Amino acid sequence: MKGFRSCLYHHGVGMDLPHIIRGEVKMRARKWNIPLTYPPKIQAVQDGNCTQSIRAGDKFRMGDLVSFHGWEGRPYHSKWSFRTPYWELILVEEISIYSNGIYSPWPDRFCGWDTPEMDALAKLDGICPPTGEELGRVLTGMHKIPDEGLSAQIILWEYTRDTRR
């Protein structure tokens, strides 16, 4: 885990950061089926145009396999409407979400919703419109953010059309 700015680097924003090296330590891959409920992002994830998501909690690690799904009706009370193949996580970054921005320990930095870094993160995350302010509205609308911050992760996966996993 290299940090928030390495995520931007991986997508070509911030070329001053070191390149992420995959596969240093291979642990047994865990499989996750993750709901995807933000409508503007669904098609982009299915098509491989969006390969990043911000998720509350800290359960993911590099090398895990993730599959996304939607719901036909009420979440957790209806059938899945779609399911993607499993994709390998190639970056997992620990962050803290606050009501006014995101803190990343690598580097030790806080970015408010109105910064260029948050605009870039919003674009990579499939937020519409792709602004830090809208990213903030989406995240604070989906989660109750305590004063001490919400532990979360930025996950990045390698898109492939291979469905054999």
C-alpha positions in Angstrom: 0.0 0.0 0.0 1.7 3.2 -1.2 -1.0 5.8 -0.6 -3.6 8.1 -2.1 -1.2 9.8 -4.4 0.1 6.4 -5.7 -3.5 5.6 -6.8 -3.5 8.8 -8.8 0.0 7.9 -10.2 -1.2 4.5 -11.3 -3.8 6.4 -13.5 -1.2 8.8 -14.8 -1.7 11.7 -12.4 1.4 12.6 -10.4 4.4 11.1 -12.2 6.8 11.9 -9.4 5.7 8.9 -7.4 7.4 5.5 -7.5 5.7 2.8 -9.6 3.8 0.2 -7.7 5.3 -3.3 -7.9 2.8 -6.2 -7.9 3.2 -9.6 -6.4 5.9 -9.0 -3.8 4.2 -11.4 -1.3 1.5 -13.7 -2.6 -1.1 -14.7 -0.1 -4.1 -16.9 -0.9 -6.6 -14.7 -2.8 -9.9 -14.2 -1.1 -13.1 -13.7 -3.2 -15.5 -10.9 -2.5 -19.0 -10.2 -4.0 -19.5 -6.4 -3.6 -22.7 -4.5 -4.2 -22.5 -1.6 -6.7 -25.3 0.8 -6.1 -24.1 4.2 -7.5 -26.0 4.3 -10.8 -23.5 6.5 -12.8 -20.7 4.1 -12.1 -22.3 0.7 -12.9 -21.9 0.7 -16.7 -18.3 2.1 -16.5 -17.3 -0.7 -14.1 -18.9 -3.3 -16.3 -17.1 -1.9 -19.4 -13.7 -1.6 -17.7 -13.7 2.3 -17.9 -13.8 2.5 -14.1 -11.4 0.3 -12.1 -11.5 1.9 -8.8 -13.8 2.2 -5.8 -13.8 3.7 -2.4 -15.1 1.3 0.2 -15.9 1.7 3.9 -13.9 -0.6 6.2 -10.6 -2.3 5.9 -11.3 -5.9 4.8 -9.6 -5.8 1.4 -5.9 -6.6 0.5 -3.9 -6.7 -2.7 -4.4 -9.9 -4.6 -8.0 -10.4 -3.4 -10.5 -11.1 -6.2 -13.6 -8.8 -6.4 -16.8 -9.2 -8.3 -19.5 -6.5 -8.4 -23.2 -7.0 -8.5 -26.4 -4.9 -8.6 -29.9 -5.5 -7.3 -33.2 -6.0 -9.2 -35.1 -4.2 -6.5 -34.5 -3.3 -2.9 -30.9 -4.0 -1.9 -30.4 -7.2 0.2 -34.0 -8.2 -0.4 -34.0 -8.9 -4.1 -32.1 -10.9 -6.8 -28.9 -9.6 -8.3 -29.4 -7.7 -11.6 -25.9 -8.3 -12.9 -22.6 -9.7 -11.8 -19.1 -9.0 -13.1 -16.3 -11.5 -13.4 -13.8 -11.6 -10.5 -11.0 -9.1 -10.9 -7.7 -9.0 -9.0 -7.0 -6.0 -6.7 -3.7 -4.5 -7.6 -3.8 -1.6 -5.1 -5.5 -1.2 -1.7 -5.0 2.0 0.1 -6.1 2.8 3.6 -7.7 6.2 4.0 -10.0 8.1 6.5 -13.1 9.9 5.2 -14.1 13.1 7.1 -17.1 15.4 6.4 -14.7 17.9 4.8 -12.2 15.6 2.9 -10.0 12.6 2.9 -6.9 11.8 5.0 -4.2 9.5 3.6 -1.3 8.3 5.8 0.9 7.7 2.7 1.9 10.5 2.4 0.7 12.0 5.6 -1.8 14.4 4.0 -5.3 15.7 4.2 -7.1 16.8 1.1 -10.3 18.8 1.2 -13.2 18.1 -1.2 -12.4 21.2 -3.2 -8.8 20.3 -4.1 -7.4 19.1 -7.5 -6.5 15.8 -6.0 -10.1 15.1 -5.0 -11.3 16.2 -8.5 -8.9 13.6 -9.9 -10.0 10.9 -7.4 -13.6 11.6 -8.3 -12.9 11.2 -12.0 -11.1 7.9 -11.4 -14.0 6.7 -9.1 -16.7 7.2 -11.7 -18.3 10.1 -9.9 -20.7 12.3 -12.0 -19.9 15.1 -12.3 -16.2 14.3 -11.6 -15.5 16.9 -8.9 -14.2 16.5 -5.4 -17.3 18.3 -4.1 -19.6 15.7 -5.7 -17.4 12.9 -4.4 -17.8 14.3 -0.9 -21.6 14.5 -1.4 -21.7 10.9 -2.6 -19.5 9.5 0.3 -21.1 11.5 3.0 -24.6 10.6 1.6 -23.8 6.9 1.6 -22.1 6.7 5.0 -22.6 8.3 8.4 -19.2 10.0 9.0 -18.2 10.3 12.6 -16.2 13.2 13.9 -13.1 10.9 14.2 -13.4 9.9 10.6 -14.6 6.8 8.8 -12.0 4.1 8.1 -12.1 3.2 4.4 -10.0 1.9 1.5 -9.4 2.9 -2.1 -9.4 -0.3 -4.1 -8.1 -0.6 -7.7 -8.5 -3.8 -9.8 -7.2 -5.1 -13.0 -10.0 -5.3 -15.5 -10.1 -8.3 -17.8 -12.9 -9.8 -19.8 -11.7 -13.3 -18.7 -14.7 -14.9 -16.9 -12.9 -18.2 -16.0 -11.9 -17.0 -12.5 
